[in-house]
């Protein structure tokens, strides 16, 4: 605990055993799963309403592939990339985008 006072704020703080706090990992995983879910939901709603432009859906980041970004972040946040990828595929299938889920 006291060592945390002398470390950089951006460094990863481990428990005394050297492991990452499971609660922190769980929260990070939940965040990444929500990012993927929101991206797939936005993609599905965009396909249903073809008249909506891409700029209206993502006004700040045109053309950003959020599920891929979430998988890349998972590696840095010490979350299993497979969990995020599996969730992405399940979301695609649940919204009826089987052709994208197969890829």
DRENDO-1510 file (C-alpha; in Angstrom, 1 decimal, always signed):
<recs>
REC; n; res; u; v; w
REC; 1; UNK; +0.0; +0.0; +0.0 .
REC; 2; UNK; +2.6; +2.6; +0.9 .
REC; 3; UNK; +4.6; +1.9; -2.3 .
REC; 4; UNK; +1.7; +3.4; -4.3 .
REC; 5; UNK; +2.5; +6.8; -2.9 .
REC; 6; UNK; +5.9; +6.8; -4.6 .
REC; 7; UNK; +5.0; +5.5; -8.0 .
REC; 8; UNK; +3.8; +7.3; -11.1 .
REC; 9; UNK; +0.0; +7.7; -11.3 .
REC; 10; UNK; -0.2; +6.0; -14.7 .
REC; 11; UNK; +1.7; +2.9; -13.5 .
REC; 12; UNK; -0.2; -0.4; -12.9 .
REC; 13; UNK; -0.6; -1.0; -9.2 .
REC; 14; UNK; -0.4; -4.6; -8.2 .
REC; 15; UNK; -1.5; -6.3; -5.0 .
REC; 16; UNK; +1.3; -7.3; -2.6 .
REC; 17; UNK; +1.1; -10.8; -4.1 .
REC; 18; UNK; +2.1; -9.4; -7.5 .
REC; 19; UNK; -1.3; -10.0; -9.1 .
REC; 20; UNK; -3.7; -7.5; -10.5 .
REC; 21; UNK; -6.8; -6.8; -8.4 .
REC; 22; UNK; -9.6; -9.0; -9.8 .
REC; 23; UNK; -12.2; -6.3; -9.2 .
REC; 24; UNK; -10.3; -3.8; -11.4 .
REC; 25; UNK; -9.9; -6.5; -14.1 .
REC; 26; UNK; -13.7; -7.2; -14.0 .
REC; 27; UNK; -14.5; -3.5; -14.4 .
REC; 28; UNK; -12.1; -3.1; -17.3 .
REC; 29; UNK; -13.7; -6.1; -19.0 .
REC; 30; UNK; -17.2; -4.7; -18.4 .
REC; 31; UNK; -16.1; -1.4; -20.0 .
REC; 32; UNK; -14.6; -3.0; -23.1 .
REC; 33; UNK; -17.7; -5.3; -23.5 .
REC; 34; UNK; -20.0; -2.2; -23.3 .
REC; 35; UNK; -17.9; -0.4; -26.0 .
REC; 36; UNK; -18.2; -3.4; -28.3 .
REC; 37; UNK; -22.0; -3.7; -27.6 .
REC; 38; UNK; -22.5; +0.0; -28.3 .
REC; 39; UNK; -20.5; -0.2; -31.5 .
REC; 40; UNK; -22.5; -3.2; -32.8 .
REC; 41; UNK; -25.8; -1.6; -31.8 .
REC; 42; UNK; -24.9; +1.6; -33.7 .
REC; 43; UNK; -23.8; -0.3; -36.7 .
REC; 44; UNK; -27.1; -2.3; -36.7 .
REC; 45; UNK; -29.2; +0.8; -36.4 .
REC; 46; UNK; -27.3; +2.5; -39.2 .
REC; 47; UNK; -27.9; -0.4; -41.5 .
REC; 48; UNK; -31.7; -0.3; -40.7 .
REC; 49; UNK; -31.8; +3.5; -41.4 .
REC; 50; UNK; -29.7; +3.8; -44.5 .
REC; 51; UNK; -30.3; +7.6; -44.8 .
REC; 52; UNK; -28.2; +8.3; -41.7 .
REC; 53; UNK; -24.7; +9.4; -42.7 .
REC; 54; UNK; -21.6; +8.0; -41.0 .
REC; 55; UNK; -20.7; +11.5; -39.8 .
REC; 56; UNK; -23.9; +11.7; -37.8 .
REC; 57; UNK; -23.2; +8.3; -36.1 .
REC; 58; UNK; -19.6; +9.0; -35.2 .
REC; 59; UNK; -19.1; +12.8; -35.3 .
REC; 60; UNK; -15.7; +12.8; -33.7 .
REC; 61; UNK; -14.0; +9.7; -35.1 .
REC; 62; UNK; -15.0; +9.0; -38.7 .
REC; 63; UNK; -14.2; +5.5; -39.7 .
REC; 64; UNK; -13.0; +4.3; -36.3 .
REC; 65; UNK; -13.4; +0.5; -35.8 .
REC; 66; UNK; -14.3; +0.4; -32.2 .
REC; 67; UNK; -14.4; -3.4; -31.7 .
REC; 68; UNK; -10.9; -3.7; -33.0 .
REC; 69; UNK; -9.8; -0.8; -30.8 .
REC; 70; UNK; -11.4; -2.5; -27.8 .
REC; 71; UNK; -9.5; -5.7; -28.5 .
REC; 72; UNK; -6.2; -3.7; -28.8 .
REC; 73; UNK; -6.9; -2.0; -25.5 .
REC; 74; UNK; -7.7; -5.4; -23.8 .
REC; 75; UNK; -4.0; -6.4; -24.3 .
REC; 76; UNK; -2.8; -3.2; -22.5 .
REC; 77; UNK; -5.4; -3.4; -19.8 .
REC; 78; UNK; -4.6; -7.0; -19.0 .
REC; 79; UNK; -8.0; -8.3; -20.0 .
REC; 80; UNK; -8.4; -11.5; -22.1 .
REC; 81; UNK; -8.7; -10.5; -25.7 .
REC; 82; UNK; -10.6; -13.7; -26.5 .
REC; 83; UNK; -13.4; -12.6; -24.1 .
REC; 84; UNK; -13.8; -9.3; -26.0 .
REC; 85; UNK; -13.6; -11.0; -29.4 .
REC; 86; UNK; -16.2; -13.7; -28.4 .
REC; 87; UNK; -18.5; -11.0; -27.1 .
REC; 88; UNK; -18.2; -9.1; -30.4 .
REC; 89; UNK; -19.1; -12.2; -32.4 .
REC; 90; UNK; -22.1; -12.9; -30.1 .
REC; 91; UNK; -23.3; -9.3; -30.5 .
REC; 92; UNK; -23.1; -9.6; -34.3 .
REC; 93; UNK; -25.1; -12.8; -34.3 .
REC; 94; UNK; -27.7; -11.4; -31.8 .
REC; 95; UNK; -28.3; -8.4; -34.1 .
REC; 96; UNK; -28.7; -10.6; -37.2 .
REC; 97; UNK; -25.4; -9.8; -38.8 .
REC; 98; UNK; -24.4; -13.4; -39.3 .
REC; 99; UNK; -22.2; -12.6; -42.3 .
REC; 100; UNK; -20.0; -10.3; -40.2 .
REC; 101; UNK; -20.0; -12.7; -37.3 .
REC; 102; UNK; -18.7; -15.5; -39.5 .
REC; 103; UNK; -15.7; -13.3; -40.5 .
</recs>
